[in-house]
């Protein structure tokens, strides 16, 4: 079994899409082993996305991520990282395949509804950034 980290972003929470996204996650065989809804501070968003701090989109991305509540998730299944990335779709919803979360729900490349880890190491960092081991069941 593999674990990955996911976020239902503020734009999706704002539009009441959390339940539908969670249903899609579970229908694809993912087990939700940790979940919480929270509001990220700007500092938390900056720390989380620190790897992108030199990129021109960093200020806008961290502002967007701290603009409203998010749902933080740890997902588990075989091939969780690759399968979650496939279910999310391409970062730019214009490039996402039909039936993916981003194709169906994203407003644009910045307000693209969901986040997911891209590798084992990233998933480990991202899960531990928001969840203690005692919160993951």
SULMO-V299849 format. One record per pair of residues at least 12 apart in sequence whose ideal C-beta (glycine too) atoms are under 7 Angstrom apart, sorted by the first residue. I is the first residue (numbers start at 0). J is the second residue. Records with the same first field share a line. If there is no record, write none. Layout:
I->J / J
//
This chain:
0->75 / 76 / 77
1->76 / 77 / 78 / 79 / 80
2->32 / 73 / 74 / 75 / 79 / 122 / 126
3->74 / 79 / 80 / 83 / 115 / 116 / 122
4->73 / 116 / 122 / 125 / 126
5->72 / 74 / 83 / 113 / 114 / 115
6->69 / 70 / 71 / 113 / 114
7->20 / 69 / 70 / 113
8->64 / 69 / 112 / 113 / 114
9->63 / 64 / 66 / 67 / 68 / 69
10->106 / 110 / 112
11->104 / 112 / 113
12->67 / 68 / 69 / 70
13->67
16->104 / 112
17->70
20->100 / 113
23->86 / 100
24->74
27->82 / 86
28->76
29->74 / 75 / 76 / 79
30->75 / 76
31->72 / 74
32->73 / 75 / 135 / 136
33->72 / 73 / 130 / 134 / 135 / 136
34->70 / 71 / 72
35->71
36->68 / 70
37->68 / 69 / 71
38->67 / 68
39->64 / 65 / 69
40->65
41->61 / 65
44->61 / 64 / 65
45->61
47->128
48->60 / 61
59->109
60->109
63->109 / 110
71->129
73->126 / 130 / 135
80->116 / 118 / 119 / 122
83->115
84->115 / 117
86->99 / 100
87->99 / 100 / 101 / 113 / 115
88->100 / 101 / 102
89->101
90->108 / 111
91->108
92->105 / 107 / 111
100->112 / 113
101->113
//
